[in-house]
Amino acid sequence: MLPAVITKIVGWAVAIFYDVERTGPELVSGPVLVTANHPNALIDPLVIFHTGGRTTRPLAKAPLFEQLFVGTVLKGLGGLPVYRKQDDPELMHLNDRTFDAAIGALHAGEAVQIYPEGQSHSEPAMTRIRTGAARIALMAEERADWALGLRIQPVGLTYARKHLFRGRAMAAFGPPLSVAPYRELYERDPREAARALTDEIRRRLEALTLNFEHPRDQELVDVAERLWAREKGLTKARDREAMAERLPRLQRFAEGLRWLRQVDPERLERLRKDADRYLGLIKLLGVRDGDLPSRFRATSVVRYAVIQLTMLLLVFPVAVVGAVCWAIPYYLTRTLVPRFRPKHDQVATYKLSLAILLFPLWLALAGVGVGLAASWKAAAAACVLLPLAGLAAVSWRDRGSRVLEDARIFLRARRRSQALDRVTELRRSLVADLNDAARLWQEERRIRG
């Protein structure tokens, strides 16, 4: 009961902090080992809690269980500590106990989360996959005489602006992988079976994630995919397309970039320089996310302004109440986190951990204050209405930020028409170069069969 309640609470919290998307099949029933990449510290299991559809027990590094708040949450979720050499070499022997607990949970038909990379990171690609997940899965089946029916389900986690409030997160669930077919190899050579299963886990995770050879590749791929999608009529300049729609295209562009680096690095460098110039120009015109329209039609601008301003005005009174009532915990969270000096992949974890602590505490204090000042019925009403007002403030903030950016782009484009013309020219040149490179890539793939 307690793990299910905590799962719901932290799931709601991560859905407020991020704009969360989900794609792929449902998390299977019965014993399942959920394997995922690990780009965002403790946020990763929370995203899976929110999108998985069932309670899952996370494996996490042992030092986290010693922290007052995080450790309490992990223990409440039935979390299992992993003892790493870099944390304390003398405790490594305790991993046998953790393996036994994880296997026991799987034998009880539960779902267990594990992150085979072993640590959170902000690298442009997945890091080396360790064999722990495969060994747990194979040992669980062996101890059940290969009749457990255990499956491994990969989940690819992708983030945009992962360190920021109202960034974007996507969980891509892949098809489950049965462990029993590895029986023959395991009985012949357990280590080889663990390596083979680990390799398969890696292949499946790579198919669900974005992986780049260099950090700057992501920016080029993002620009190329946006321009290509716009050229093909799949999206408009200021559309905020779902990450689930973009991911397959981004993966294909990343594959093409790797090919281009091998066969024509000079062309790749030209594309990168043109993309940098393009990004510099659209940022000069106020674009932070998305692309820039080629031109602004008066009727479209007026219609957009009327619709958006009407929506903002309708929600404004409630949003103001929410913003004022929740201002103190919001700014406390924003102010305190930098003092901990977290790594880039830990910023969101610190923010959300503080928020989960401060916001309910603030709501309780507000409820008590209203109860003492007015009545306990009014306090109960406040405890219901204040969170709703806060959600209205978040929604208003999202829409308002987008409208403000669109207005800034429109005004700057009117003042700098030459820059807008240059953007259009650069866009056409980039699209032509991308189409040319794509044609060469397709020809080579066709020749290779």
N, C-alpha and C positions, 0 to 999 in steps of 0.2 A: 504493500500500500504506500509506504513512505517513498520508495524510489519512483513510483508512478507520479506522486504529487510533486516531488522535486523536479522530475523530468518536465512536467507541464509548466512549472514556474520558470525554470531556466530557459525552456523553449520559448515561452512568451517574451522573456527578457531579450533573448537574442533576436527575435522577430521585430522587436521595437528598435533595437540598436542598429540592425541591418535591414535592408530590403532583401529578403531571403526568397530564393527560387529553388524549385526541385524538379528533377526530370528523371526518367527511367522507371523500371519496375518497382513494385512495392518490396519492402524488406520481407523476406520469406518467413514463414512460421517455423516453429521447431528450433532445434539447435543451429545457431549460425554464428560464424565468426566474421564480424564486420571489419574489413580492412580499409584504411583510408590514407591518403597523403596528409602531410602535417605542416601546412604553411602558416598556421595562426594560433599556436599555443592552445590554451584551454577553450578557445572559441570553437575549435574544430569539433570536439565532442558535443558541445551545445547545439551546433548546427545539425548534427546527426540526431540528437535528442528531438529536435523540433521537426525534422523531416522524416524520421525513420518510421513513425507510426506504431512503434512498440518500445518498451523499456529495454535499454541496453546497458550492460555493465562495462564501464571503461577501465582499461589498464592505463595507469599514469605513473610518472616517475615518483619514486618514494618520497623525496623531500616535500612534494606538494601536500602529502598527507599530514605533515607536521605543521602546516600553516593553519591558523585558527579558522578562518572563514572557508577557504578553498578545501582544506582537509575535512571540515565538517560536511560540506556538500558532497565531496567524493565518497566519504564513508556512508552518507545517507543514500547514495546511488548504488551502493554495493561495489564501489571501485576497488581495484586490485593493484597494489603497489609493485612497480618494477624497479629493481635495484640495479643501477648502472655503475659501471666501473669509474666513470668520471665523477660520480657523486660520492661514493664511498666503496672502495675496492673490498673492504673487509666484510661488507654485507651482501656480496654477490651470491653467496651460497643460499640466501633466503629466496632467490628466484625459483628454486625447486618448489618451495611452498606456494609461491604465486602461480606457477604452472599447474600444480595440483588443484588449487582453488579455481582457476580458469577452466580446467578440464571438468571439475565437479559441476560448475555452472552449466557447461555445455551438456553434460550428461543429464542435467535436470531440465533440459529443453530451453535454456535461456539464450539470450543474445549477448555476445561479448564484443566490445570494441577494442581494436588494437591498431597501432600506428607503426607499420614495419620499418619506417625510416629511423625510428628510435628517438628522434628529437625534432622539435619545431625549428623552422628556418625560413629565411626569405630569399633563398636561392632561385634563379630563374627556371630551374628544372628540379625534378625529384632527385633526392640524394640516394646513396646506396641503400638497397633494401636488405634488412637483416632477416635471418632465418627463423626468428622466434615465433612468428605467426604460423609458419608452416609446421614447425615442430610441435606446437600446441595442438594444431589440427590433426596431425598424424598420430600423435600419442593418444588423443581423445578417441579416435577411431580404433586404434589398436586395443585400448583398454576395454572397449565395448565390443570386441571381437568383430570389428568392421561392420557392425549392424546399427550404428548410431544414426546414420543418414545425415551426418554433418555436412553443411555447405559453407563455403566462404563467399561473402558478397562484397565486392569492391565498391567503394564510394569515392568519386573524385570531387575534391573541394576546390572551388575557384573563387577568388575575391577580387573586387575592384575597390581601391581606396580602403584597404582593410583596416587601416589605423584610425579611420574617421567615423564618427557617428553618422548613421544613415548611408554608409557605404553599401556595397552590394555583395551578396554571397550566394553561391549556387552549389547545391549538392546533386551530383550526377550519379545515380545508382545504376550499377551494371548488373548483368545477369549473374545468378549464383553459380558457383563452381563446386561440384561434388568432390569430396575428398577420397571416397572409397576406391575409385579407379587407380589410386596410387598404391594400393595394397601390395601388389606383386613387386613393384620396385622397392618399396619400403622393407619388405621381408628379405629382399636380396641385399639391399644396401641403404640403411636408414639415412645416412648423410646425403647420398645422391638423390634420394626421394625428397628430402627437405630442400635441396638446392633446386630440383626440378619444379617443385611446387612454388618455391619462392620466385623463380623466374616467371612462372605463369601469373602469379599475383602481380608482379611488376608489369608484365605486358598488359594486363587488364587495367591496372591503375593508369598507365600511360595513355591508354585509349580513352580515358575519362578526364584527363587533365591537359593543361597547356604546359609544354616543356620547351625551353629555349637554350641554345648553346651559350649565348651571351646576354647580359642584362638589357642591353639596348635593343635587342631583337624584338622584344615585346612591343615597344613603341612603334617600330616600323611595321610589324604585322598588324597592329591595331589600326594604323592609318590606312594600310593597303586594303584590309578587309572592309573598312567603312566605305572607302571610295568605290571599291568593287561592288558592294551591295547596293550602293546608291546608283551606280551606273546601270546595274541590272534591274533597277526598279523594285528591289526587295525592301528598301527602306527610304525614308525621306531625311533631309538634312538634319532636322532637329528632333527626329524620333528617338525615344529612349528604348531601344530594342531590348527584348529579353535576352539575358545571358545564355539561356538554353538554346535560343535560335542562333546566336553568334558562335557558340563554342565549336561546332563541327567545321564551320568556315575558317575560324581562327586556327584550328589544328591543321587544316589543309594548307593554309598560307604559311604556317610555321614549317611544315614539311617542304614546301616549295622554297622557302628561304634557305633551308639547310642544303638543298640541291644546288641553289644558285651560288652559295658560298663555295661549293666544291668546283663547279664548272666555269663560273664567270665572276670572280670576286670583284673585278673592276666595275661590272654592271651593278652589283650589289651596293658598292660604295656610292655610285652615282644615285641610285634609288634612295639610299639613306640620306644623302645630302639634300636631295629634292624634298624628301619627307620632312627633314628638319626645317627647311625653309618654309614649307607649307604650314607646319605646326606653329612656327614662329609668327607667321602672318595671321593665322586664325586666332591665336592667343592675343595678338595685338588688337584684334577686333573684338575681344571679349569672350571667346569660346573657351570654356573649361572642359566640357564634355560634349562629344558629338561632333558635328560638322557645321559648315556655314552654307546658307542658301546662296544660290547663284544670283538671285535678285529677290526683291520684296514687292509683292503685288499689294496695292493699297487695300483692295477688298479683303484679301486674306489677313492683312495686318489688323484691320478694323475688327473683323469677325473674331480673330484670336483674342484681341484685347478685351472685347466685350464679354466673351465667354469666361476668360480667366479672371478678370476683375470681378465679375459677378460671383463666381465661386469663392474667391478670396473674401469678398465683402460678406457673403452669407455666413461663412465660418468664423470670421474675424472676432465677434464678441466672445464666443466660446474659447477660441484659441488664445485670446488675451488673458482670460481667466486662468487657463491652463498654464500659460507661460509664466504668469506672475506667481501662481501658487507653487509651481515646481522650480522656480528660478534658483533658490538657494541650493538644493541638492545637485541641480544641474551644474551650477558654477563651481561648487565644491569639488565635484568629480573632475571637471575640466581643469581646475587649478591644482589639485593635489597630485594627479597622475604624473606630470612632468618631474615632480620632485623625486619620484622613485627611479627616474632615468631608465625606463624599460627599453629593451631592444625593439626594433621595428616590428617583429612578429609577436611581441608581447604587449604592445600598446593597447590594443582592443581588449585583451584579457584584463589588464589593470582597470581600464575604464568600466568594463561591464561588471567586474567583481565589486568595485566601489559602488556602482549604481545599484546593484542588487542588494547591497547593504544599506546605502543611504536613503534610497527612495522609499522602501517600506517603512523604515524608521521615521522618516519625515511624515509619511501618511499617518502613522500611528500617533505621532505628536499632534498633527493637525486634528485628528479625530478626537483626541483627549481635550484639546483646546476648545473645539466647538462644543463638546459635551459639557465642559465646565462653564462655558460662557452662555450656552443656550440650553440644549437638551440632548439626551443621548439618542433620541430619534433623529435629530438634526445631525448628530455625529455619524450615525449609521449612513444617512443619506450622503454626507460629505465623503465618506470612505468609498462610496459607489461612484459619485459624480466626479470627484477630483481626478481619478485615473482616466475617465472618459474625456474630461477636458484636456488632460495631458496628451491623449492620443490625437485630439483635434488640433492641438498646438503642433504636434509632430507633422501631421498631414498638411497643415497650413504652411509650416516651414518648408516642407518639400516642394509644394506647389509654388510658394512665394519665391524660393531660391531660383527655381527654373524660370519663372516669369521675369524676375529681375535680370537674370543672365540674358534672356531673349531680348529684353528692352535695351540692355547695354549694347548688345550686338547690333540691333537695329539702328540705334543712334550713332554708334561709331561708324557703321557702314555708310550711313548717309553723309557723314562728315569726311570720310576717307574713301570716296568712290574709286579712286585709283588703286587703293589696296584691295578692294573687292574685285576689281578687274584682274589684278595680279593673282589673286587667289583662284579665280576661275581658270586663268591661263595655266597656272601650276597644276591644278587639279586635272585638267585635260592632258597635260604632258605626263603626269604620273600614271594616269589610267592607261594611256597609250603604251608607256614603258612596261607597266604591269601586264597588259594583255600580250605584249610581245614576248615577255619572259614566260608567261603561262603557256603560250603556243609552243615555244621551244621545249618546255618541260613536258608537255603532253606528247610532243613528237618523240622525245627520247624514251618516254615510258612506253609508247606504242612500239618503238623499234625493239626495246628490250622484251616486249611481249607481256 
